[in-house]
C-alpha cells in the first residue's frame, strides 16, 4: 500500500525538533506527547490474518440460563457462543469471580450480562448490579444490550455518566433500577452527593479495566470498590493484565478464575502506512482525495482536539463529503446521533477524538486515518483496532511531517 512516493521511515529528528513537532496543542498543560518514530506506523508486509475458527463446547441452549433469556436469545438469533462467552458463562453461573482477557468486539458484554440476569430472574434485587465502564459510549452500549437481552423480564437499568443531566440520573437512581451502569467519575460524584448507595450490590463488573487505568481512574475505582459489600461476585474484563490491574484485582476479587481468549495484537494484522504532508491544509487536501476513492467506504478519522475535530468535520461536509464529529464538547444525545449515522452508513466519515478509540463496537470500518498523531503508541494501537475486526481486512494511515 503506497499512498505517497516518499512514504518511508526516516531517521528520528533530534530532541529539539521532536518537542516542537510533536507537542500536543490540546494536551493538558505541561504534558508532552510521546515521540513515535514514523516506522512504528508502517506495516506493509502483513498478510491476511489467519483466522482459526473457535469451536465452542456449548450452545446457548446448553447454559443454565433463565427461561425467558433462552426465549430472547432464540428470537435475536443467538445460537453459538463466542470464545469468551463459551468459557466464562459457566464459571459466572457457578458464582465465581472471573477475570476475562479478550479483544474488543468478542462478545464479552453478553458474557457477563446473561449470568447476572439469570441470577436476577431468581431474586430480582433492586440496585444490586454495578457495571463500570471507561466511557459514556461504552456505558450506553452496555445499556442497549441489557435492554435487548432482558425483554419481558421486568429488569431495569440506568446509565450514569458525565456530560449529561445529573438531576435526571438522580431521579432514575431513586427508582432503584436493577442495573446501574456508569463511568467512574460520575459514580463517585453521585456517591459524594449521597444519592448512590452500594450496600445492596451483589454483582460488580469492571469492563475495559485496562482502559480505565490508562485514563487515570484507579483512585475512583478503589474508592467505589471499598464501599461494596464483601459478599458479592466480581467480574473484570480487560484486553491485557498489567501489574496495576493485577494489584487492583488482588485487592477486591476472591480467587478469580482467569479466562483468556486473546488473539494477536491488532497492529500485527492491520495494513499500516504513513502519508507525508507539509502542513495542516496539505493534510486536509490529501484527506479529501483519499475519501473520494471508492475503497474508502467507512472511514474513522482521529484528531487531537475537540475544536480541530469539529472544524475538520464541518470542512469536509462543505466539500461534499458528509461527515459527523464526536468529541467531549457534544452532548450525549449529539454523540449518539453521530455514532448512529456512521454505524448505519448515513455518513461514511466519522471524525473523533480519542474518546472513541476504545470500547466502541463499530462494524466494517474500512480505514482508520490518524489526521493527528496519537499521544502514545498504546493510543495508536487502540485507534487502529477499530478496523480489521473479526478477521475482516482493514487499513490504517497516519499523517507525518514532510521532511
N, C-alpha and C positions, 0 to 999 in steps of 0.2 A: 504494500500500500504506500504509494508515494504521492503526497499532496503538494510537494514543493521541491523543486530541483535541488535546493540546497538544504533539504531536510536531513540533517545528520547530527550526531552527537559531537560536541566541541569541548575543548579544554575549558575547565571551570574558570570563571572570571576571578580576579583577585578579590580579596576580602572587602576592599573599599567599594568596588563596583557592586559587589554582592549585596552589601547592606543598602546601597542606593537603589538597586534594581528590584530587589525582592521584598522590601519592607512593605508591610500591609498598610494601605491607606485607610482601611476600615477596621483595623485591628484595635484591640484595647491599647490605651495609652501605655507606652513603654514596651509593648510586645513587639517581637520581630518574627517575621516568617522564617521558617526553616528553609535554608537553601537546598534545593533539589536539583542535582545535575540533570540536564536535558536527556541524557542517556537513559535515565530511570523511567522516562515516559515513552520509551521505544521498545516494541517487541513485535517485529515484523515477521519473524520466522515461526511464530506459533502455528501449530496445526489445529485442525478442528478438534475440539475437546472430545476425548473418548468417554462416552457415557456408558457406564456399566449399570445396566438396569437393576434396581433393587428388587429383590424377590421377597415380599413380606411373608411372615409366618402366620399372619392373621388376616381376616377381613373385618370390616367394621361390625358385621353381624356377629362375629365371634366374641367381641368385647362385652363385658357385663355392664352395659350402659343402660340408662333409664329407657323404658319402653317408648316414650314419646320422642326421645332422642333418636332411637332407631328409625322411627317413622320419618322424622325430619331429615335425617341423613339420606334415607332412601329417596325422598322426594327431591332433594337437591343433587342427587347423583353421586353421593359418596359411597363407594363400594370398597375400594382397596386403599389402605392407609399408606402414607409416605413412610420413609425410614424412621424419622423421629416419632411419628405417631405410633407406628408398629411397636417400637421398643419402649417408648416412655409411657404410653397409656396403661399397660398392665401394671407397671410399678406405681403409677399415681393412683390407680384404682385400689391398690393394696394399702394406700395411705402413707407411702414412703416419701421422704424428701428426695428431690431429683435435681441434679444439675444436667441440663441439656445443652450439648455443644453441637450447633447446627448452623449452616449458612442461612442467610436471609432468604425468604421465599420457599422454605421447605415444609411449611405447614405446621409450625410449632404452636401457632395460636390455637388451632383445634386440639393439639396435643394436650394443652393444659385446660382448655375450656370444657371439653367433653367430660373428663373425670369430675371436675368441680360441679358441673351441672347435674351429674348423676348423684353426687352427694347431696346436693340441694333438693333434688326430687324426693329424697327420703326425709330430709329435715330442712325445710326451706327457711333457714335462719336469716333474718334481715341483717344488713350491714356486716356480713360475715366474710366477704371476699374483697381483698385489696390487691389490685393489679397496678404495678408501677412501670411506666414506660418513659423513655428519654424525651420524646417529642409529642406535641399535641396531635400531629398527624397520625402517629402510630397509635396513640390512645384512641383516636376516632376510629381507626381501622379495627382495633380490638373490639370496640363497642359495636360496630356494624356486624362483626362476626358473632358476637354474643347474641344480638337480636336475631340473626339468621338461624342459629342453631337452636335457640330456646323458644321457638314459635309454639304457642299453645301450652307453655309450661308455667306461665304466670311468674316468670323470673324477670326482675327489673334491674336495669343498670343505669349509672350516670357517669358522665365524664367531667372531671375537674382539672382544668388546665389553665395556664396563663394565657393572657391575650383575649380572654372572654369575660363576660359579666360575672363577677364573683357573687353578687346578690342572688342571681338565678341559681348558681351552684349551691349556695347555702340553702335555698328553698328546696332544691332537689334532694340534698342530704337529709333534710328534716323529714322527707317522705320515707326514709330508710330503705333505699334500694338494696337488693341482694349484692350487686357488684358495684364497687367503687373503683373507677379506672382513672388514673391521674398521673401527672408529672410531679417529680419530687418537690419543686419549688412551690407550686400551688398547694400541694398536700400539706406542706409544712406551714404555709400561710393560714390554711384552714384550721390546722391544729392549734396554732398560736391564738387564733380568734376563739377557740373553744367550741367550734361548731362541728369539728370532725372527731368522732370517738372511735377508738380502735380496740376497745375491750372485748368486742364480740368476734373479732377476726379469727376465722378458723383456717383460711387459705390465703397465703401470701405469695404473690408472683412478682418476680423481678424479670422483666423482659428487656432484651438488649442490654444486659448488665454492663458489658464492656463499654458500650457507648455512653451509658450514664456516668461511668467513672471517667471516661475521656472528657466529658462535658463538665466535670468538677462537682458532681452531685454526691460524692461519697459521704460528706458530713450530713446531708439531708437524709440519705438512705439510712445511715446509722441512727440518726435521731428518731426516725419513724420506726425502725426495727426494734429499738429499745422499748417502745410503748406497746408493742404487740404482746398478746398472751403467749405464754410459753407453750401451751398445748395447742399447737397449730401445725399445719402442713405447709412446707415452703418449697417453691419451685424457682429455680434460677436458670434462665436461658441466655446464652451468650455465644458469640462466634468463636471466642477464644477464652482460655482460662489462664489469666495472667497472675503473678504474685499478689497484686492488690485484690483481685477477685477471690483468690484462694483465702486470703486473710479475712475478707468480708464474709464469705460463706462459712468459714470455720467458726465465726463468732455467733451466727444465728441459724445454722442448719444442723439437723440431727442425723449423723451418719448417712449423708446423702449418697444415693446411687448416682453414678456418672454414666450418662448415655451420650456417646459421641458418634455422630453421623456426618461429621465434616468431610467435605471433599477438598480438592486442591484450591490453592489461592486464586482469587479472581484474576489477578494480574498475570497468571500463567497462561490463561486461555483466551483472554480478550485481546484482539489485534490492536496494537497501540502505535501511535506515531506522533511526531511533533510538526507544527507549522510555524515557520518564522514570519514575524511581522515587525515592521519598523515602528509603529505607534498604534494607538487605540483605534484611530479611524481606519488604518490599514487592516487591522484585525476585523473590524466590522465589515469592510468591503469583502474580505476573504470569506467571512462567515456567511454573508448574503449569497455569495457564489456557491458555496457548499450546499446551503439549504435549498437552492434552486434545483439541485440534482435529484433525480428520481429516487435513488437508493437511500437518500436521507429522509426516510418517511416518518420516523418518530424519534425526535431528537431532544435530548435533555442537555441544556447548556448551563454550566455553572459559572457564576460571577462572584465577586468578592464582597461587594457592599449592597445594601438594600437599595440605595439610590441608583447605583450603577445597573443593577438587575432590572429595575423598573424602567429606567431610561432605555436600556437595550431592547426590552420587550416592546416598548412604545415605538421605537425607531423601526424595528423590523416590521411591525404591523403597518406602519405608514408606508413602508416599502413594498407592501403587498404580500408579506409573509406573516399571516395571523399568528400571534404568539401570546402566551399568558405568562405572568410572573408570579412567583411565590417567594415571599420573604417575611421577615418579622414585623414589618410595619402594616401588613394586611391583617384584617380581622380573620377570625377562624372561618367564618362563612365565605369570605372572599377567597381564602386559600383553598377551601374545599371546592368551590366552584371552578377555580383554575385547575386543580388536580383532576376533577371530573371531566372538564373539557379536554384535557390531554389524554386521559385514560380512554375516553370514548371517541377519540380521533376527530373531535370538532376543531382542534388545532393540532398541528404536528410538531410545534415547538413549545417547550416549557423552559423558561429561564429561572434559575433558582440560586439562592444562597445555599450554604451547606446545611441549612435546616432540612433539606430534602435528601441529604446524602446517605441517610441510613434509616432503615425501618420501613420505608415506603415500598409497597409491592405494586410496581407499575409494569405490566407485562409488555413484551415486544418492543422495548426500546432499541432502536437500530443503532444509534450512535450517542455517545456521551462526548460533549465538547467542553474542554476547560478553557473558557474565554479568559478567565483569570486563573492563575495557578493556585493550587490549594496551599494552605498554611503548612501542612505536614504531609509526609508520604503516606501516613496512615489515612489521612483525609482523602488523598488521591485514590487509594485502593477502595475506600468506601464509595467514592463518587463513581468510579468506573464499574463498580459492582451492580449498577442499575441496568447494565446491558449484558448480553451474553448469558442470560439466566435460563436455567432449565435445559442447558445444552444447546440453546439457540446461538446463532452467530451474532457477534457484537463487535463494535469497534469504538476506540477512544482516541480522541485527538486533543493535543494540548498546545496552546499558543506559547511560544517562547520569543524572547527578544532577538531581533535580527542582528547578526554580528556587524 
